[in-house]
Amino acid sequence: MTKLNVKDYRNPDYPIEDMILNRWSPRAMSGEPIDAEQLMSLFEAARWAPSALNLQDRFYLYAYRETSDFELFFQLLAKGNQAWCDKAAVLIVAFSDSQLPDGKPNPWHALDAGLAIENLLLQCSAMDLAGHPMTGFDAEKASQDLNVPERFVPQCMIAVGHPGDPSQLSEFNQAREFPNQRKPLSDFIREGKYQ
């Protein structure tokens, strides 16, 4: 299978590192397993993400394909995501701790989780693995079915696997199997005050 050249689809307006530009969210995965060392490298990358007050207020639950837990995780997904991620080697649920150590609300937990998730996804890309984050899942069911205490908030699920053949996807997903564009900087940055 020919590796997709991200630069055929994306052209930044200013210089950025290739590792940032090359990160995208493929759906086509081969079904080939990844080993424990590969998976732990992804979590190691997440571990080194910054966090407010160095709380490191995130954790992950995961299930390998071909295990009984995989089906439990798979059933948490929205139907649209189930349509393509059955060939993922691993499904991950990322959580953040909504409480500070003193029991007060943690206003930064979602940010901290997002920073760590991006590290994990960049590591996927660096290892030539497909990593696809998904918000299309039943967060309440994830907490219940995975026996997670209420203080921990499910932020997303992530499908990880070896890149697969896009022709194995549905026509709908084949049409979306390429790195997408981003809004221009002028849409979301301003100097000084908002108005």
N, C-alpha and C positions, 0 to 999 in steps of 0.2 A: 504494500500500500504506500502511495506517495505521501510524504509529509507535507501538510499544508504550509505555505509561506505566508505568515501573518502580514508581512509588509506589502503583500498584494492587496490587502484589505484596509490597512490602517496606515495613515501618514500623519505623524504628529506635527503640530505647528512649531514646536520648539524642541530642542534636543532632550531626550530622556533615555534612560537605560533600556536596552533591548529586553531585559527580563520583565520590565513593566509592560512594555508594548506587546510582548509575546504571550502574556497571560490572557487566556480567553476560556470560555466554558463549553468545551465540546460535549456532545451527547453520545456520540458513537463510541462505544467501548467494546473490547474484544471478548470479555468474559474470562480472560487469562488471569490467574491469581497474582497478587502481589505478596511478597513475603513480609514477615514481621519487621525485619530491619528497615525495609522501605517505608512501611507504615509509621514506624517509630521516628524515622527521619522527618516525616511530615509533622508529627506532633512536636518534635524537637524544634522545628522552625517556629511553630506556634508558641512554644514556650518562651522564646526569646523576644517576643513582641513587647512593646512598651505597655504599661498599664498605670492608671492613676494611683498615686501613693505606693506604687509597686505591689498592689494587692494581688495581682495575677489571679483575678476573680473569674476564671473561666474553666470549664472542664468539658470533656468529650466522652460520649459513649459510642461504641462502634460495633459493627457486625460484619464478619467476612461472608462472602457469597458461599453457598453450599453449606451453611450452618443453619441450625433451626432459628437462631436469632435474626438471621437476615430477613426471613419472611415477616417477622414481627416488625422490624424497621421498615421494610418495604410497604407494609400495610398502612403505615403512617403517612405515606406520600399521597398527594393529590393524583387523580387519575392521569392528568397530563404528564406528570413526571414518571409515573409508573410505566407509561407507554414506551419510555426509552431507557430507563436506568436499571432494568433487570439484568444487564450484563456488567454492571459495576462490580469490581472486585471487593469493594468495601463500601458500606453506608455508614455515615457518621452523623450524630446529632451533636451540635455545639450548644452549650449552655453557658449562662453567665449568672453570677451570684448577685442577687439584687439587694443583699444586706451587707453592710460594713461589719467588721469584726465586733463592734459594740452593739450590733443589732439594729442600728439606724439604717434608713434607706440608702442604698448606694446609687447616686445619680449618674455614675459613669460606667456602669456594668456593661451596657450595650456597646458603647464605644470601645471598651477594652476587648470585648469579644470580637468585634469587627476587625480590630487591628490584628489580633491573633489569627483570625480566619484568613485574612489577606496574606499573612506570612505563610500559612499552610498552603494556600493556593499558589503562591509564587514558588514554593518548594516543589509542588506538583509539576509545574511548568519546567523548572530546572531539571527535574528527573525524567522528563518526557512522559509524564503521566497526565491523564485527563483528570481534571478536578472541576466539578460543577456544583456550585452552591445553589440551594433551593429554599425558597420561602414557602413554596407550595406544599405544605404538610400540615397535619393536625397537631398543633403544639400542645393543646390540652391533653389529647390522647397520648402524645409522646411522654408527657410527665406522668400520666397515670400508668400506662402500660410498662414503662421502664422504671417505675418505682422511684421517681425522683422527688426529693423534698420540694415543697412549694416555693421556697426562697430562690430556687434555681429556675431561670427563665430560658426556655428553648429559643434560640435565636435563628437557627437554620439547620438544614440537613445538607450534607455534602456527599456526592457520589464521586468515588475515586476508582480509576482503573487504567488499564493500558488502552491507548487509542485503538478504535475499531474502524470497521469499514462503514462509511456513511450510507452506503447502498442498503444496509441492513435496517436502517431506520424507516419509519413511515414516510410517505411523500411529504407530509406536512413538516416533519422534523428534518428531512433532508434539505428542504428549502431554507431552513434556518441554520444549517450546520456550517457556519463560517464566523470569523471574528466580526463582531458588529462595531459600529461607529460610536463616537461620543459627541456630546453637544460641544459647540465652540466655547472657549473660555469666556467670551463676552456674555454668555448666558448665565454664568454663575459666579463671577467675581466682580467686585467693585472696590475701588480705593476709598477709604474713609467711611462715612455714614452710608446707610442703605439708601436714603433719599436726600 
